[in-house]
Amino acid sequence: MKDTLCIEGGHPLNGRVKISGAKNAGLVLMVASIMAEGETILDNLPRIRDVEVMIEIMNDLGVNTRWNDDNSLSICPPSGPIKIQTSYELSKQLRASNLFLGGILGREGEAVVSMPGGCDIGSRPMDLHIKGLQAMGTHFDIEHGFIYAKANKSRGARVYLDFPSVGATENIMMMAARTPGTTLIENAAKEPEIVDLANFLNTMGGRVRGGGTDLIKIEGVNRLHAGRYAIIPDRIEAGTFMVAAVISKGDLVIDNIIPTHLYPIIAKLQETGARLDEMDGGIRVRAGECILPVDIKTLPYPGFPTDMQSQMMALLALARGSSVIVENVFENRFQIVDELKRMGAHIKVEGHTAVVQGVRNLFGARVKATDLRAGASLVLAGLAAQGTTEIEKAQHIFRGYENIVEKLRDLGANVE
C-alpha cells in the first residue's frame, strides 16, 4: 500500500546524506512571495506533500507556479488582484495555510482564510495572530470555519505576544511589511525560520530588523519586488538523521546544515554518548557504545525543539536507564507513546511529562503514524527494532521529509 512503510530493523546506517530545504521556512516564504511584484524563484524548496498542497492553494488564488529544471520553484502573482479566499478543502490539509492571512492582507488588504488543519498535536489557536493584526487596524469576524479579515486604514503598531508563536510572528511580519508606519513585535519568536523570512522580505525591498531576537522592527513599504532566494536547510530533518545514525548504531555524515541551528539537538545527543564532529558544511554522527538516558524539556527556540521530541523518545526507549521528557509546547505530542509501546517500549505519561524506562530491545510491530514527527519516530524505532515494522498512515511522513525512502535506502536501510 502506498501509505504504508515497511522497515526491516538491524541495518546500521552508513554514508552521507544531504539535508533538504526547511519545510517550515519554505512554506512561509511561498506565501510571502505573493506580496511581491514579478517572478520569485525559490531555491532549495523541498518537494514534499505540504509544499504541493501550498502550491494548489496558491494556484486556486490565481497565482501561477512552475517547477523549473533546476528544481527551483517560480511563483508569479498576477498584475491585478488575486482571490482573497482560501479553499477549505485544501487548507484543512496543513497548518501553514493560516499564513495566507498575513500574506493576502499584506497584498490585498482583505482576506478570508479557512481555519487550518494539519497534524493533531494539540490546540494551536489563532488568537495571537488576530490580536497582532487587529493592532494594525484589521477588523475580524469568524463564521462557519472561516476567518474574515479586512484592514481599515491599517498602520504600524506595537504588538506584544503572550507566547512567542512562530505563526503569529510570521503573519504579523508579512502584513507589517506592506503596512504604512513602523510595527514592533515584542516577545517575537526567534526560530531560524523567522530569520529566513526577515532576510527574504529584505531582499524584496522590505525593511525588517531584529529577526532572531525577541524584538522585531518592521517599517512598511509601498511595494515589494520579486527576486531569487535560497531557503535554509531543514534543522528537523537534520536532527532526525542524526538520531537515525545513533539508534541504528551507524556512522553518518550529514551535509547541508547550519550547525548553530542544531546546537540543542547536538548537546542532547552528546549526553546520550553519541560522538559528533562538525565538518565543513556538515556534521559526522557516530553511535556510542550504548545509549545513556537524558532529560529533555521542549521550549521555543533556542530551547530543545518540540519537533524533535518524538524522535528522541524513540532513541531514549533504548537507553540504559530512565529519562524524563517534559513537553511544554503542544499537549498532544505524546500520542506516539502508545505506538512505541506496541514495539516494546516502557513509557509512562502523566500530564505533560513522560518517563521513559529504557529496554534492551524494540520489536517490529504494526503501528500507525498519528502525525508527521510521530511518523519519523516510528521510522527510527523501526531501524533499531528486531524484525519488521509496518507503519500505517505514512502519508504523514511524506508531508515533511523529502525522498525519505530513497535517502534511507542509500544509507543501507531496508525500507519499502
NORCORZI-V571002 format. One record per residue. N is the residue number from 1. RES is the residue in one letter. PHI is phi in radians with two decimals (NA if undefined). NEAR is the number of other C-alpha atoms within 10 Angstrom. D_FIRST is the distance of its C-alpha to the first C-alpha in Angstrom with 2 decimals. Layout:
n=N res=RES phi=PHI near=NEAR d_first=D_FIRST
n=N res=RES phi=PHI near=NEAR d_first=D_FIRST
This chain:
n=1 res=M phi=NA near=9 d_first=0.00
n=2 res=K phi=-1.16 near=9 d_first=3.79
n=3 res=D phi=-1.72 near=12 d_first=5.53
n=4 res=T phi=-2.17 near=17 d_first=5.47
n=5 res=L phi=-1.88 near=23 d_first=8.23
n=6 res=C phi=-2.00 near=20 d_first=9.92
n=7 res=I phi=-2.21 near=27 d_first=13.62
n=8 res=E phi=-1.62 near=19 d_first=16.42
n=9 res=G phi=-1.33 near=24 d_first=19.59
n=10 res=G phi=1.61 near=18 d_first=23.08
n=11 res=H phi=-1.93 near=17 d_first=22.92
n=12 res=P phi=-1.08 near=21 d_first=25.48
n=13 res=L phi=-1.54 near=24 d_first=24.82
n=14 res=N phi=-2.41 near=20 d_first=27.65
n=15 res=G phi=2.12 near=14 d_first=28.69
n=16 res=R phi=-2.15 near=17 d_first=28.73
n=17 res=V phi=-2.39 near=18 d_first=26.32
n=18 res=K phi=-1.73 near=16 d_first=27.27
n=19 res=I phi=-1.42 near=25 d_first=26.64
n=20 res=S phi=-1.42 near=23 d_first=25.64
n=21 res=G phi=-1.16 near=24 d_first=27.67
n=22 res=A phi=-1.26 near=24 d_first=27.80
n=23 res=K phi=-0.95 near=28 d_first=25.38
n=24 res=N phi=-1.26 near=22 d_first=28.00
n=25 res=A phi=-1.40 near=21 d_first=30.80
n=26 res=G phi=-1.04 near=26 d_first=29.07
n=27 res=L phi=-1.11 near=21 d_first=28.21
n=28 res=V phi=-1.28 near=25 d_first=31.83
n=29 res=L phi=-1.17 near=26 d_first=33.30
n=30 res=M phi=-1.05 near=24 d_first=31.39
n=31 res=V phi=-1.16 near=25 d_first=33.02
n=32 res=A phi=-1.05 near=29 d_first=36.40
n=33 res=S phi=-1.17 near=28 d_first=36.42
n=34 res=I phi=-1.27 near=27 d_first=36.83
n=35 res=M phi=-1.46 near=26 d_first=40.27
n=36 res=A phi=-1.61 near=22 d_first=41.50
n=37 res=E phi=-1.65 near=17 d_first=43.31
n=38 res=G phi=1.81 near=17 d_first=41.87
n=39 res=E phi=-1.66 near=20 d_first=38.81
n=40 res=T phi=-1.69 near=24 d_first=37.15
n=41 res=I phi=-2.07 near=22 d_first=35.07
n=42 res=L phi=-1.85 near=21 d_first=32.79
n=43 res=D phi=-1.66 near=19 d_first=32.04
n=44 res=N phi=1.13 near=21 d_first=29.53
n=45 res=L phi=-1.52 near=27 d_first=27.26
n=46 res=P phi=-1.25 near=26 d_first=23.65
n=47 res=R phi=-1.59 near=21 d_first=21.08
n=48 res=I phi=-2.12 near=17 d_first=18.72
n=49 res=R phi=-1.07 near=19 d_first=17.28
n=50 res=D phi=-1.07 near=25 d_first=20.48
n=51 res=V phi=-1.16 near=21 d_first=22.68
n=52 res=E phi=-1.12 near=14 d_first=21.01
n=53 res=V phi=-1.16 near=17 d_first=21.52
n=54 res=M phi=-1.06 near=22 d_first=25.06
n=55 res=I phi=-1.08 near=21 d_first=25.68
n=56 res=E phi=-1.07 near=18 d_first=24.72
n=57 res=I phi=-1.12 near=22 d_first=27.20
n=58 res=M phi=-1.11 near=24 d_first=29.84
n=59 res=N phi=-1.06 near=17 d_first=29.50
n=60 res=D phi=-1.13 near=16 d_first=29.91
n=61 res=L phi=-1.36 near=20 d_first=33.08
n=62 res=G phi=1.83 near=17 d_first=34.48
n=63 res=V phi=-1.65 near=19 d_first=33.84
n=64 res=N phi=-1.49 near=17 d_first=32.90
n=65 res=T phi=-2.32 near=18 d_first=30.43
n=66 res=R phi=-2.72 near=13 d_first=29.58
n=67 res=W phi=-1.35 near=13 d_first=27.70
n=68 res=N phi=-1.67 near=11 d_first=30.28
n=69 res=D phi=-1.07 near=7 d_first=30.18
n=70 res=D phi=-1.55 near=8 d_first=30.85
n=71 res=N phi=1.26 near=14 d_first=27.74
n=72 res=S phi=-1.49 near=19 d_first=30.08
n=73 res=L phi=-2.00 near=23 d_first=29.78
n=74 res=S phi=-1.66 near=19 d_first=32.78
n=75 res=I phi=-2.19 near=25 d_first=33.55
n=76 res=C phi=-2.21 near=22 d_first=36.37
n=77 res=P phi=-1.20 near=23 d_first=37.64
n=78 res=P phi=-1.22 near=15 d_first=39.98
n=79 res=S phi=-1.24 near=9 d_first=43.72
n=80 res=G phi=-1.66 near=7 d_first=44.09
n=81 res=P phi=-1.18 near=12 d_first=42.45
n=82 res=I phi=-1.85 near=18 d_first=38.72
n=83 res=K phi=-1.04 near=16 d_first=37.16
n=84 res=I phi=-1.78 near=21 d_first=37.74
n=85 res=Q phi=-1.99 near=20 d_first=35.02
n=86 res=T phi=-1.47 near=23 d_first=31.38
n=87 res=S phi=-1.24 near=18 d_first=28.63
n=88 res=Y phi=-1.12 near=17 d_first=27.57
n=89 res=E phi=-1.06 near=11 d_first=24.07
n=90 res=L phi=-1.42 near=17 d_first=23.50
n=91 res=S phi=-1.11 near=23 d_first=25.59
n=92 res=K phi=-1.22 near=17 d_first=23.80
n=93 res=Q phi=-1.48 near=18 d_first=20.72
n=94 res=L phi=-2.66 near=18 d_first=22.66
n=95 res=R phi=-1.13 near=17 d_first=25.81
n=96 res=A phi=-1.15 near=20 d_first=27.55
n=97 res=S phi=-1.08 near=27 d_first=28.15
n=98 res=N phi=-1.19 near=25 d_first=31.27
n=99 res=L phi=-1.25 near=24 d_first=32.80
n=100 res=F phi=-1.15 near=28 d_first=33.54
n=101 res=L phi=-1.02 near=28 d_first=36.32
n=102 res=G phi=-1.23 near=31 d_first=38.46
n=103 res=G phi=-1.17 near=30 d_first=37.46
n=104 res=I phi=-1.23 near=28 d_first=38.28
n=105 res=L phi=-1.04 near=26 d_first=41.38
n=106 res=G phi=-1.10 near=25 d_first=42.55
n=107 res=R phi=-1.56 near=24 d_first=42.29
n=108 res=E phi=-1.89 near=17 d_first=43.25
n=109 res=G phi=1.39 near=20 d_first=44.95
n=110 res=E phi=-2.70 near=22 d_first=42.86
n=111 res=A phi=-2.62 near=25 d_first=39.21
n=112 res=V phi=-2.21 near=22 d_first=37.07
n=113 res=V phi=-2.09 near=25 d_first=33.92
n=114 res=S phi=-1.17 near=25 d_first=31.22
n=115 res=M phi=-1.02 near=20 d_first=30.77
n=116 res=P phi=-1.38 near=22 d_first=27.79
n=117 res=G phi=-2.02 near=18 d_first=24.43
n=118 res=G phi=1.78 near=17 d_first=22.04
n=119 res=C phi=-1.22 near=17 d_first=21.45
n=120 res=D phi=-1.53 near=16 d_first=23.09
n=121 res=I phi=-2.00 near=18 d_first=25.23
n=122 res=G phi=2.34 near=11 d_first=28.55
n=123 res=S phi=-1.20 near=10 d_first=31.18
n=124 res=R phi=-2.27 near=16 d_first=31.80
n=125 res=P phi=-1.18 near=11 d_first=34.59
n=126 res=M phi=-1.68 near=15 d_first=36.11
n=127 res=D phi=-1.08 near=10 d_first=39.69
n=128 res=L phi=-1.20 near=22 d_first=40.47
n=129 res=H phi=-1.04 near=22 d_first=39.21
n=130 res=I phi=-1.13 near=20 d_first=41.38
n=131 res=K phi=-1.00 near=17 d_first=44.35
n=132 res=G phi=-1.16 near=25 d_first=44.49
n=133 res=L phi=-1.27 near=30 d_first=44.18
n=134 res=Q phi=-1.09 near=20 d_first=46.72
n=135 res=A phi=-1.06 near=18 d_first=49.18
n=136 res=M phi=-1.58 near=25 d_first=49.07
n=137 res=G phi=1.74 near=17 d_first=50.06
n=138 res=T phi=-1.67 near=21 d_first=46.81
n=139 res=H phi=-1.69 near=16 d_first=46.92
n=140 res=F phi=-2.15 near=17 d_first=43.83
n=141 res=D phi=-2.37 near=10 d_first=42.74
n=142 res=I phi=-2.13 near=13 d_first=39.50
n=143 res=E phi=-2.51 near=10 d_first=38.65
n=144 res=H phi=0.92 near=7 d_first=35.67
n=145 res=G phi=1.44 near=11 d_first=33.14
n=146 res=F phi=-2.09 near=18 d_first=34.74
n=147 res=I phi=-1.78 near=19 d_first=37.15
n=148 res=Y phi=-1.74 near=19 d_first=40.09
n=149 res=A phi=-2.26 near=24 d_first=42.02
n=150 res=K phi=-2.43 near=19 d_first=45.18
n=151 res=A phi=-1.49 near=21 d_first=47.32
n=152 res=N phi=-1.90 near=13 d_first=51.00
n=153 res=K phi=0.89 near=11 d_first=53.32
n=154 res=S phi=-1.10 near=21 d_first=50.85
n=155 res=R phi=-2.67 near=20 d_first=52.39
n=156 res=G phi=-1.07 near=22 d_first=51.68
n=157 res=A phi=-2.65 near=21 d_first=51.72
n=158 res=R phi=-1.75 near=13 d_first=51.54
n=159 res=V phi=-2.14 near=23 d_first=48.36
n=160 res=Y phi=-1.92 near=17 d_first=47.84
n=161 res=L phi=-1.60 near=18 d_first=44.32
n=162 res=D phi=-1.13 near=10 d_first=44.37
n=163 res=F phi=-2.42 near=14 d_first=41.22
n=164 res=P phi=-1.28 near=20 d_first=40.20
n=165 res=S phi=-1.23 near=20 d_first=37.16
n=166 res=V phi=-1.15 near=18 d_first=35.33
n=167 res=G phi=-1.08 near=22 d_first=34.24
n=168 res=A phi=-1.11 near=25 d_first=37.71
n=169 res=T phi=-1.02 near=25 d_first=39.40
n=170 res=E phi=-1.17 near=24 d_first=37.34
n=171 res=N phi=-1.08 near=27 d_first=37.98
n=172 res=I phi=-1.16 near=31 d_first=41.68
n=173 res=M phi=-1.03 near=32 d_first=41.94
n=174 res=M phi=-1.15 near=31 d_first=40.53
n=175 res=M phi=-1.14 near=30 d_first=42.83
n=176 res=A phi=-1.09 near=34 d_first=45.75
n=177 res=A phi=-1.07 near=33 d_first=45.43
n=178 res=R phi=-2.01 near=28 d_first=46.57
n=179 res=T phi=-1.86 near=28 d_first=48.85
n=180 res=P phi=-1.00 near=19 d_first=52.62
n=181 res=G phi=1.67 near=16 d_first=54.13
n=182 res=T phi=-1.90 near=19 d_first=52.91
n=183 res=T phi=-1.95 near=26 d_first=50.08
n=184 res=L phi=-2.00 near=22 d_first=49.92
n=185 res=I phi=-1.86 near=23 d_first=46.80
n=186 res=E phi=-1.72 near=19 d_first=47.89
n=187 res=N phi=1.01 near=18 d_first=45.56
n=188 res=A phi=-1.24 near=27 d_first=42.98
n=189 res=A phi=-1.15 near=28 d_first=39.68
n=190 res=K phi=-1.97 near=22 d_first=40.14
n=191 res=E phi=-0.96 near=21 d_first=36.62
n=192 res=P phi=-0.97 near=23 d_first=36.29
n=193 res=E phi=-1.16 near=28 d_first=34.29
n=194 res=I phi=-1.19 near=25 d_first=37.49
n=195 res=V phi=-1.08 near=20 d_first=39.54
n=196 res=D phi=-1.11 near=22 d_first=37.25
n=197 res=L phi=-1.13 near=22 d_first=37.68
n=198 res=A phi=-1.06 near=25 d_first=41.44
n=199 res=N phi=-1.10 near=18 d_first=41.66
n=200 res=F phi=-1.11 near=22 d_first=39.68
n=201 res=L phi=-1.05 near=24 d_first=41.95
n=202 res=N phi=-1.19 near=16 d_first=44.96
n=203 res=T phi=-1.17 near=16 d_first=43.96
n=204 res=M phi=-1.58 near=21 d_first=43.89
n=205 res=G phi=1.76 near=18 d_first=47.41
n=206 res=G phi=-1.29 near=23 d_first=46.73
n=207 res=R phi=-2.23 near=19 d_first=48.96
n=208 res=V phi=-2.10 near=24 d_first=46.96
n=209 res=R phi=-2.26 near=17 d_first=48.42
n=210 res=G phi=1.60 near=17 d_first=47.35
n=211 res=G phi=-1.01 near=23 d_first=43.57
n=212 res=G phi=1.67 near=19 d_first=42.50
n=213 res=T phi=-2.01 near=15 d_first=45.44
n=214 res=D phi=-1.49 near=14 d_first=45.87
n=215 res=L phi=-2.29 near=17 d_first=48.16
n=216 res=I phi=-1.89 near=23 d_first=46.90
n=217 res=K phi=-2.01 near=19 d_first=49.44
n=218 res=I phi=-2.18 near=28 d_first=48.52
n=219 res=E phi=-1.74 near=19 d_first=51.17
n=220 res=G phi=-1.15 near=22 d_first=50.02
n=221 res=V phi=-2.15 near=16 d_first=50.41
n=222 res=N phi=-1.31 near=10 d_first=50.80
n=223 res=R phi=-2.57 near=15 d_first=48.15
n=224 res=L phi=-2.10 near=22 d_first=45.37
n=225 res=H phi=-1.88 near=17 d_first=44.83
n=226 res=A phi=-1.28 near=22 d_first=41.65
n=227 res=G phi=-2.92 near=18 d_first=41.06
n=228 res=R phi=-2.06 near=15 d_first=38.64
n=229 res=Y phi=-2.60 near=19 d_first=37.14
n=230 res=A phi=-1.78 near=15 d_first=34.86
n=231 res=I phi=-1.36 near=22 d_first=32.69
n=232 res=I phi=-1.10 near=24 d_first=33.05
n=233 res=P phi=-1.17 near=26 d_first=30.47
n=234 res=D phi=-1.45 near=28 d_first=27.95
n=235 res=R phi=-1.19 near=28 d_first=29.62
n=236 res=I phi=-1.36 near=24 d_first=26.67
n=237 res=E phi=-1.09 near=25 d_first=24.35
n=238 res=A phi=-1.06 near=27 d_first=27.36
n=239 res=G phi=-1.07 near=24 d_first=27.87
n=240 res=T phi=-1.11 near=22 d_first=24.29
n=241 res=F phi=-1.24 near=25 d_first=24.70
n=242 res=M phi=-1.09 near=26 d_first=28.16
n=243 res=V phi=-1.15 near=27 d_first=26.85
n=244 res=A phi=-1.03 near=31 d_first=24.20
n=245 res=A phi=-1.07 near=26 d_first=27.18
n=246 res=V phi=-1.29 near=28 d_first=29.03
n=247 res=I phi=-1.21 near=32 d_first=26.43
n=248 res=S phi=-1.60 near=24 d_first=25.28
n=249 res=K phi=1.08 near=23 d_first=29.00
n=250 res=G phi=-1.93 near=21 d_first=28.75
n=251 res=D phi=-2.59 near=22 d_first=30.89
n=252 res=L phi=-2.11 near=24 d_first=29.64
n=253 res=V phi=-1.86 near=21 d_first=31.54
n=254 res=I phi=-1.87 near=23 d_first=30.05
n=255 res=D phi=-1.72 near=19 d_first=31.42
n=256 res=N phi=1.10 near=19 d_first=32.05
n=257 res=I phi=-2.28 near=23 d_first=32.96
n=258 res=I phi=-2.01 near=17 d_first=35.93
n=259 res=P phi=-0.93 near=18 d_first=37.13
n=260 res=T phi=-1.08 near=11 d_first=39.09
n=261 res=H phi=-1.22 near=20 d_first=35.95
n=262 res=L phi=-1.88 near=18 d_first=34.58
n=263 res=Y phi=-0.99 near=14 d_first=37.74
n=264 res=P phi=-1.07 near=16 d_first=36.68
n=265 res=I phi=-1.27 near=24 d_first=33.53
n=266 res=I phi=-1.00 near=21 d_first=35.59
n=267 res=A phi=-1.07 near=13 d_first=38.23
n=268 res=K phi=-1.23 near=17 d_first=35.94
n=269 res=L phi=-1.17 near=25 d_first=34.18
n=270 res=Q phi=-1.11 near=17 d_first=37.67
n=271 res=E phi=-1.11 near=15 d_first=38.65
n=272 res=T phi=-1.35 near=22 d_first=35.87
n=273 res=G phi=1.77 near=18 d_first=37.58
n=274 res=A phi=-1.25 near=24 d_first=35.37
n=275 res=R phi=-1.85 near=17 d_first=37.28
n=276 res=L phi=-2.22 near=20 d_first=36.86
n=277 res=D phi=-2.28 near=11 d_first=38.95
n=278 res=E phi=-1.24 near=12 d_first=39.10
n=279 res=M phi=-2.23 near=12 d_first=39.27
n=280 res=D phi=-1.15 near=9 d_first=40.01
n=281 res=G phi=1.31 near=11 d_first=37.16
n=282 res=G phi=-2.76 near=20 d_first=34.96
n=283 res=I phi=-2.61 near=22 d_first=34.86
n=284 res=R phi=-1.73 near=18 d_first=34.43
n=285 res=V phi=-2.16 near=26 d_first=32.80
n=286 res=R phi=-2.19 near=25 d_first=33.38
n=287 res=A phi=-1.19 near=25 d_first=32.68
n=288 res=G phi=-1.46 near=18 d_first=35.82
n=289 res=E phi=-1.15 near=12 d_first=36.93
n=290 res=C phi=-2.62 near=15 d_first=35.42
n=291 res=I phi=-1.72 near=24 d_first=33.92
n=292 res=L phi=-1.62 near=21 d_first=36.71
n=293 res=P phi=-1.25 near=23 d_first=36.31
n=294 res=V phi=-2.46 near=21 d_first=36.97
n=295 res=D phi=-1.83 near=15 d_first=37.41
n=296 res=I phi=-2.33 near=20 d_first=35.70
n=297 res=K phi=-2.19 near=17 d_first=36.59
n=298 res=T phi=-1.39 near=19 d_first=34.53
n=299 res=L phi=-2.61 near=14 d_first=36.81
n=300 res=P phi=-1.01 near=17 d_first=36.95
n=301 res=Y phi=-0.95 near=17 d_first=37.46
n=302 res=P phi=-1.62 near=17 d_first=39.17
n=303 res=G phi=-1.31 near=14 d_first=38.07
n=304 res=F phi=-1.21 near=20 d_first=34.90
n=305 res=P phi=-1.28 near=22 d_first=31.94
n=306 res=T phi=-1.04 near=21 d_first=29.96
n=307 res=D phi=-1.24 near=20 d_first=26.84
n=308 res=M phi=-1.91 near=21 d_first=27.29
n=309 res=Q phi=-1.15 near=22 d_first=28.09
n=310 res=S phi=-1.11 near=26 d_first=24.69
n=311 res=Q phi=-1.14 near=27 d_first=24.28
n=312 res=M phi=-1.18 near=23 d_first=27.82
n=313 res=M phi=-1.09 near=29 d_first=27.22
n=314 res=A phi=-1.07 near=29 d_first=24.62
n=315 res=L phi=-1.14 near=25 d_first=27.27
n=316 res=L phi=-1.24 near=29 d_first=30.11
n=317 res=A phi=-1.10 near=30 d_first=28.35
n=318 res=L phi=-1.92 near=27 d_first=29.43
n=319 res=A phi=-1.34 near=23 d_first=32.91
n=320 res=R phi=-1.56 near=17 d_first=36.14
n=321 res=G phi=2.34 near=15 d_first=37.42
n=322 res=S phi=-1.78 near=19 d_first=36.79
n=323 res=S phi=-2.11 near=20 d_first=35.64
n=324 res=V phi=-2.08 near=20 d_first=36.10
n=325 res=I phi=-2.03 near=22 d_first=33.86
n=326 res=V phi=-1.96 near=19 d_first=35.35
n=327 res=E phi=-1.71 near=22 d_first=33.23
n=328 res=N phi=-1.83 near=14 d_first=35.70
n=329 res=V phi=-1.95 near=20 d_first=33.60
n=330 res=F phi=-2.14 near=16 d_first=30.73
n=331 res=E phi=-1.32 near=16 d_first=31.07
n=332 res=N phi=-1.82 near=15 d_first=27.41
n=333 res=R phi=-1.19 near=23 d_first=26.40
n=334 res=F phi=-1.60 near=21 d_first=26.50
n=335 res=Q phi=-1.07 near=16 d_first=23.43
n=336 res=I phi=-1.16 near=23 d_first=21.85
n=337 res=V phi=-1.01 near=20 d_first=24.46
n=338 res=D phi=-1.08 near=16 d_first=22.96
n=339 res=E phi=-1.25 near=22 d_first=19.67
n=340 res=L phi=-1.16 near=26 d_first=21.80
n=341 res=K phi=-1.09 near=17 d_first=23.91
n=342 res=R phi=-1.06 near=15 d_first=21.07
n=343 res=M phi=-1.67 near=22 d_first=21.23
n=344 res=G phi=1.81 near=20 d_first=24.98
n=345 res=A phi=-1.25 near=25 d_first=26.41
n=346 res=H phi=-1.94 near=19 d_first=29.76
n=347 res=I phi=-2.38 near=20 d_first=30.01
n=348 res=K phi=-2.08 near=14 d_first=32.38
n=349 res=V phi=-2.06 near=14 d_first=32.42
n=350 res=E phi=-2.33 near=8 d_first=35.54
n=351 res=G phi=1.09 near=10 d_first=35.46
n=352 res=H phi=-1.63 near=16 d_first=34.72
n=353 res=T phi=-2.13 near=17 d_first=35.08
n=354 res=A phi=-2.12 near=19 d_first=32.78
n=355 res=V phi=-1.84 near=19 d_first=34.35
n=356 res=V phi=-1.87 near=27 d_first=32.15
n=357 res=Q phi=-1.67 near=19 d_first=33.61
n=358 res=G phi=-1.07 near=25 d_first=32.29
n=359 res=V phi=-2.06 near=16 d_first=31.03
n=360 res=R phi=-1.24 near=10 d_first=31.24
n=361 res=N phi=-2.49 near=14 d_first=27.58
n=362 res=L phi=-1.81 near=25 d_first=24.15
n=363 res=F phi=-2.20 near=19 d_first=21.76
n=364 res=G phi=-1.00 near=23 d_first=18.03
n=365 res=A phi=-2.72 near=22 d_first=16.44
n=366 res=R phi=-1.62 near=14 d_first=13.57
n=367 res=V phi=-2.30 near=23 d_first=14.27
n=368 res=K phi=-2.29 near=21 d_first=13.56
n=369 res=A phi=-1.38 near=23 d_first=14.49
n=370 res=T phi=-1.52 near=20 d_first=17.27
n=371 res=D phi=-2.79 near=22 d_first=18.35
n=372 res=L phi=-1.02 near=23 d_first=18.32
n=373 res=R phi=-1.30 near=27 d_first=20.69
n=374 res=A phi=-1.09 near=30 d_first=19.46
n=375 res=G phi=-1.08 near=27 d_first=16.07
n=376 res=A phi=-1.09 near=27 d_first=18.21
n=377 res=S phi=-1.05 near=27 d_first=20.18
n=378 res=L phi=-1.23 near=28 d_first=17.33
n=379 res=V phi=-1.05 near=29 d_first=16.46
n=380 res=L phi=-1.11 near=27 d_first=20.18
n=381 res=A phi=-1.08 near=29 d_first=20.46
n=382 res=G phi=-1.13 near=32 d_first=17.69
n=383 res=L phi=-1.09 near=29 d_first=19.72
n=384 res=A phi=-1.67 near=29 d_first=22.73
n=385 res=A phi=-1.30 near=25 d_first=21.49
n=386 res=Q phi=-1.44 near=17 d_first=22.26
n=387 res=G phi=1.63 near=15 d_first=19.31
n=388 res=T phi=-1.89 near=20 d_first=15.56
n=389 res=T phi=-1.91 near=25 d_first=14.11
n=390 res=E phi=-1.88 near=21 d_first=10.65
n=391 res=I phi=-1.83 near=24 d_first=10.60
n=392 res=E phi=-1.46 near=19 d_first=8.98
n=393 res=K phi=0.99 near=20 d_first=9.87
n=394 res=A phi=-1.21 near=24 d_first=9.86
n=395 res=Q phi=-1.04 near=18 d_first=10.89
n=396 res=H phi=-1.02 near=23 d_first=14.24
n=397 res=I phi=-1.17 near=26 d_first=14.52
n=398 res=F phi=-1.21 near=20 d_first=14.04
n=399 res=R phi=-1.14 near=21 d_first=16.84
n=400 res=G phi=-2.27 near=24 d_first=19.32
n=401 res=Y phi=-2.19 near=27 d_first=18.57
n=402 res=E phi=-1.35 near=20 d_first=18.90
n=403 res=N phi=0.90 near=13 d_first=17.08
n=404 res=I phi=-1.14 near=17 d_first=16.51
n=405 res=V phi=-1.13 near=16 d_first=14.20
n=406 res=E phi=-1.11 near=12 d_first=16.87
n=407 res=K phi=-1.11 near=17 d_first=19.67
n=408 res=L phi=-1.15 near=19 d_first=18.67
n=409 res=R phi=-1.09 near=13 d_first=18.24
n=410 res=D phi=-1.10 near=15 d_first=21.63
n=411 res=L phi=-1.64 near=19 d_first=23.16
n=412 res=G phi=1.91 near=14 d_first=22.14
n=413 res=A phi=-1.35 near=21 d_first=19.06
n=414 res=N phi=-1.82 near=18 d_first=16.51
n=415 res=V phi=-2.24 near=20 d_first=13.20
n=416 res=E phi=-2.25 near=14 d_first=9.83
